[in-house]
Amino acid sequence: MQVFLTESKGWGLRCEVALPPRYYLGLYAGRLYDAETLEAIENAKPHGAQSAYIWELDEIEGDSEGQGLLLDAEEEGNFTRFFNHSCDASVTAVTIIRRDLEGFENKKVPLIGFVTNRSIPAGEELTLNYRGRDVSLAQEDVSAWASECRCEAWNCLGRLKHC
C-alpha cells in the first residue's frame, strides 16, 4: 500500500499492483476506547484539534455488547486511516468480531476490516463510502450536510456528512 498526496483531498491510499475483487486489505487499527473515556480525551484537546480518525463500532446484530466502543487511529493507526471518501467507493468496510482483546475480556468487540468491491487497477486510489451505505436524495436532505464532497464520482451527492 502506498500513502500519497492527492490533488484535492489531502493524503490518500493506493496500491502499486492490481487488486482482485473481494481482496482483504487489512484492519482499521487504533486505540480502543469506550465513549466516555474518548469524550474526556477529546474535550481536553484545544478547540479544533479533535481527531479525524475515530470510527464508532456498531453494535452486533441483536447484541449491544460492542455498542459505545470507538477506535481512534490518530496516534496509533495504520495505512487504513488514509482511505478517502467516494460516493462510488472501491472498498467496503466489514465487521469482524473478536473476543480476546486485552482490556475487553468476555466482551464481543466488532472490529473493522476492509475488502475491495471490484477489480482495482494498479495506482488507482482506494476509496471508502464514509456513509457506509448508499443514500439517495429522496431519503435524506443532503443540502444540510456539513461539507462539500470532492470525490467527483458519477453518483456524487455533492455533500459529505460528518459522522
FENURJO-V363597 format. One record per residue. N is the residue number from 1. PHI is phi as a letter, one per 30 degrees, with the letter a starting at -180 (NA if undefined). PSI is psi in whole degrees, -180 to 180 (999 if undefined). BURIAL is 1 if it has 9 or more other ideal C-beta (glycine too) atoms within 8 Angstrom, else 0. Layout:
# FENURJO-V363597
n->(N/N)
phi->(PHI/PHI)
psi->(PSI/PSI)
burial->(BURIAL/BURIAL)
This chain:
# FENURJO-V363597
n->(1/2/3/4/5/6/7/8/9/10/11/12/13/14/15/16/17/18/19/20/21/22/23/24/25/26/27/28/29/30/31/32/33/34/35/36/37/38/39/40/41/42/43/44/45/46/47/48/49/50/51/52/53/54/55/56/57/58/59/60/61/62/63/64/65/66/67/68/69/70/71/72/73/74/75/76/77/78/79/80/81/82/83/84/85/86/87/88/89/90/91/92/93/94/95/96/97/98/99/100/101/102/103/104/105/106/107/108/109/110/111/112/113/114/115/116/117/118/119/120/121/122/123/124/125/126/127/128/129/130/131/132/133/134/135/136/137/138/139/140/141/142/143/144/145/146/147/148/149/150/151/152/153/154/155/156/157/158/159/160/161/162/163)
phi->(NA/b/d/b/d/d/d/b/b/i/d/b/b/b/c/d/b/d/b/d/d/i/d/d/c/l/c/d/c/l/d/c/b/d/d/d/d/d/d/d/d/d/d/d/d/d/e/i/c/d/d/c/c/c/c/d/d/d/d/d/e/i/b/c/e/d/d/i/c/b/c/c/c/d/c/b/c/b/d/d/d/c/d/d/d/b/d/b/d/c/b/c/d/b/d/b/c/b/c/c/d/e/i/b/d/h/b/d/c/d/c/c/c/b/b/d/d/a/d/b/d/e/i/d/d/d/b/b/d/d/d/i/a/d/b/c/d/d/d/a/d/d/d/d/d/d/b/d/d/c/d/i/d/e/c/d/d/i/b/b/d/d/c)
psi->(145/124/131/160/117/172/-33/-1/16/-146/144/-177/136/168/140/-6/158/147/137/167/150/27/127/126/-34/178/148/121/149/-174/135/126/156/163/-40/-45/-45/-37/-41/-42/-48/-39/-24/-14/155/152/132/-2/12/152/140/7/32/130/119/126/121/159/154/144/121/11/120/13/-37/-8/139/0/143/144/128/113/10/-49/-27/41/-177/-164/-24/-16/-6/9/122/163/146/140/-18/66/152/-7/145/142/136/148/133/124/130/146/-6/30/132/132/-11/39/149/27/135/123/118/113/166/123/165/136/152/145/-24/177/136/121/153/135/-12/139/135/127/159/140/109/-23/-18/-18/163/139/123/160/-29/-24/-29/146/97/-17/-22/-3/161/-37/165/135/133/22/-26/23/157/-28/23/134/-9/-21/150/124/135/125/999)
burial->(1/0/0/0/0/1/0/0/1/0/1/1/1/1/1/0/0/0/1/0/0/0/0/0/1/1/1/1/1/1/0/1/1/0/1/0/0/1/0/0/1/1/0/0/0/0/0/0/0/0/0/0/1/1/1/0/1/0/1/1/0/0/0/0/1/1/0/0/1/1/1/1/1/1/0/0/1/1/0/1/1/1/1/1/1/1/1/1/1/1/1/1/1/0/1/1/1/0/0/0/1/0/0/0/0/0/1/1/1/1/1/1/1/1/1/1/0/0/0/1/0/0/0/1/1/1/1/1/1/0/0/0/0/0/0/0/0/0/0/0/0/1/0/0/1/0/0/0/1/0/1/0/0/0/0/1/1/0/1/1/1/0/0)
